[in-house]
């Protein structure tokens, strides 16, 4: 692994990692179902998702174990493959749609990709954006922000946004330099 370039994980990731170490599928995750009351296509969501992936390092970050280190490092890839999947439930009744949404919310995920995005079509005018995120990368607030950005009609501008690897280093500096800091 002489060419590996990575960054320290954040204290939050370190606290979660002890529970997910080595598990491709685990129960520690965050899940959000966001209602959309206008027509939305997978193509438009994919375009916004790819823009967000290009501008947000955390969406391209994977945790990579390094022999001899207690914790993995964050490796930020130039490109990752992530597609919005579509479930068309328009032919089902309301009770069956609710059951399908519940199954989607509780299904196990392969967390080698820390984000799963599903567009669930309930009618021509109503859809649900289902986001499942690994707890090593997302919390509920970040999934809400992501769903808001995905559901906007214009592409978001994130070029000046704080990147997660920089945040992680700042958090470690507080832990190491100012252990009594309230942050």
C-alpha positions as CSV (number, residue, x, y, z in Angstrom):
1,X,0.0,0.0,0.0
2,X,2.8,2.4,-0.7
3,X,0.6,4.7,-2.8
4,X,-2.3,5.0,-0.3
5,X,-3.1,8.6,0.4
6,X,-5.6,9.0,3.3
7,X,-6.7,11.2,6.1
8,X,-7.4,10.5,9.8
9,X,-11.0,9.6,10.5
10,X,-12.9,12.0,12.7
11,X,-13.6,11.3,16.4
12,X,-17.2,10.5,15.5
13,X,-16.1,8.0,12.9
14,X,-13.7,6.4,15.4
15,X,-16.5,5.9,17.9
16,X,-18.7,4.2,15.3
17,X,-15.9,2.2,13.7
18,X,-15.4,0.0,16.8
19,X,-18.9,-1.3,16.2
20,X,-18.7,-1.8,12.4
21,X,-15.1,-2.9,12.0
22,X,-14.9,-5.6,9.3
23,X,-18.7,-5.7,8.7
24,X,-19.9,-5.0,5.2
25,X,-23.5,-5.0,6.5
26,X,-24.3,-3.6,9.9
27,X,-27.3,-2.1,11.8
28,X,-25.6,1.2,12.5
29,X,-27.0,3.5,9.9
30,X,-29.2,6.5,9.4
31,X,-32.3,6.5,7.2
32,X,-34.5,9.2,5.9
33,X,-37.6,9.1,3.7
34,X,-38.3,12.6,2.2
35,X,-41.7,13.3,0.5
36,X,-41.6,15.1,-2.9
37,X,-45.0,16.5,-4.0
38,X,-44.0,17.3,-7.6
39,X,-42.9,15.1,-10.5
40,X,-39.3,14.0,-10.2
41,X,-37.3,11.9,-12.5
42,X,-34.3,9.6,-11.7
43,X,-32.3,11.4,-14.4
44,X,-32.7,14.8,-12.7
45,X,-31.8,13.3,-9.3
46,X,-28.8,11.6,-10.8
47,X,-27.6,14.8,-12.4
48,X,-27.8,16.6,-9.0
49,X,-26.3,13.6,-7.2
50,X,-23.3,13.5,-9.5
51,X,-22.8,17.3,-9.0
52,X,-22.9,16.8,-5.3
53,X,-20.5,13.9,-5.5
54,X,-18.1,16.1,-7.5
55,X,-18.3,18.9,-5.0
56,X,-18.5,17.0,-1.7
57,X,-15.5,14.9,-0.7
58,X,-17.4,12.9,1.9
59,X,-19.6,11.4,-0.9
60,X,-16.4,10.1,-2.5
61,X,-14.8,9.0,0.7
62,X,-14.4,5.4,1.7
63,X,-12.8,4.1,4.9
64,X,-9.8,1.9,4.2
65,X,-8.2,-0.4,6.8
66,X,-4.4,-0.1,7.0
67,X,-2.4,-3.0,8.5
68,X,-0.9,-1.9,11.8
69,X,-3.3,1.0,12.4
70,X,-6.1,0.8,14.9
71,X,-8.5,2.8,12.7
72,X,-8.9,3.0,9.0
73,X,-8.1,6.1,7.0
74,X,-10.4,8.2,4.9
75,X,-9.5,7.8,1.2
76,X,-11.1,10.4,-1.1
77,X,-11.6,9.0,-4.6
78,X,-11.7,11.1,-7.7
79,X,-14.8,9.3,-8.9
80,X,-17.3,6.9,-7.4
81,X,-20.2,5.2,-9.0
82,X,-23.5,5.9,-7.4
83,X,-26.9,5.8,-9.1
84,X,-30.4,6.6,-7.9
85,X,-32.4,3.4,-8.0
86,X,-36.1,3.6,-8.8
87,X,-39.0,1.7,-7.3
88,X,-42.3,2.2,-9.1
89,X,-45.2,1.6,-6.7
90,X,-47.8,3.5,-8.6
91,X,-49.8,0.3,-9.3
92,X,-50.1,-0.6,-5.6
93,X,-52.7,0.5,-3.2
94,X,-51.8,2.9,-0.3
95,X,-51.5,0.0,2.3
96,X,-49.1,-1.9,0.1
97,X,-47.1,1.3,-0.7
98,X,-46.7,1.9,3.0
99,X,-45.6,-1.7,3.6
100,X,-43.0,-1.4,0.8
101,X,-41.7,1.9,2.2
102,X,-41.4,0.2,5.6
103,X,-39.5,-2.7,4.1
104,X,-37.2,-0.3,2.3
105,X,-36.5,1.6,5.6
106,X,-35.5,-1.6,7.4
107,X,-33.6,-3.5,4.7
108,X,-30.0,-4.4,5.3
109,X,-27.4,-2.5,3.1
110,X,-24.0,-3.3,1.9
111,X,-22.0,-0.4,3.4
112,X,-19.1,-0.7,1.1
113,X,-20.9,2.3,-0.5
114,X,-21.9,4.6,2.4
115,X,-25.0,6.0,0.7
116,X,-28.0,4.4,-1.0
117,X,-30.5,6.7,-2.9
118,X,-33.8,5.4,-4.0
119,X,-36.7,7.3,-5.7
120,X,-40.0,5.6,-4.8
121,X,-42.8,6.6,-7.1
122,X,-46.2,6.5,-5.4
123,X,-48.2,8.5,-8.0
124,X,-47.5,10.8,-10.9
125,X,-47.3,13.7,-8.5
126,X,-46.0,12.1,-5.3
127,X,-42.7,10.4,-4.7
128,X,-40.4,9.6,-1.8
129,X,-36.7,10.1,-1.8
130,X,-35.3,7.3,0.4
131,X,-31.7,7.9,1.7
132,X,-29.8,5.3,3.7
133,X,-26.4,6.4,5.0
134,X,-23.7,4.5,6.9
135,X,-23.2,6.0,10.3
136,X,-19.5,6.4,9.5
137,X,-20.5,9.1,7.0
138,X,-23.9,10.4,7.8
139,X,-26.2,11.4,10.6
140,X,-29.9,12.5,10.3
141,X,-29.0,16.2,9.8
142,X,-26.6,15.4,7.0
143,X,-29.2,13.2,5.2
144,X,-31.8,16.0,5.6
145,X,-29.4,18.5,4.0
146,X,-28.6,16.0,1.2
147,X,-32.3,15.4,0.5
148,X,-32.9,19.2,0.4
149,X,-30.0,19.6,-2.1
150,X,-31.2,16.7,-4.2
151,X,-34.8,18.0,-4.3
152,X,-33.9,21.5,-5.4
153,X,-34.7,22.4,-9.0
154,X,-31.3,24.1,-9.4
155,X,-27.9,22.5,-9.0
156,X,-26.4,23.5,-5.6
157,X,-23.1,25.4,-5.5
158,X,-20.8,23.7,-2.9
159,X,-17.3,24.7,-4.0
160,X,-16.7,26.7,-0.9
161,X,-18.1,24.1,1.5
162,X,-16.0,22.8,4.4
163,X,-14.8,19.3,3.4
164,X,-15.1,16.5,5.9
165,X,-11.4,15.5,6.0
166,X,-10.7,19.2,7.1
167,X,-13.4,19.0,9.7
168,X,-12.0,15.7,11.0
169,X,-8.5,17.2,11.5
170,X,-10.0,20.2,13.3
171,X,-12.0,17.9,15.7
172,X,-8.8,16.0,16.4
173,X,-6.9,19.2,17.0
174,X,-9.5,20.2,19.6
175,X,-9.2,16.8,21.3
176,X,-5.4,16.8,21.3
177,X,-4.7,20.6,21.9
178,X,-7.7,21.6,24.0
179,X,-9.1,18.4,25.7
180,X,-11.4,20.5,27.9
181,X,-12.9,22.4,25.0
182,X,-16.7,22.1,25.0
183,X,-16.8,21.2,21.3
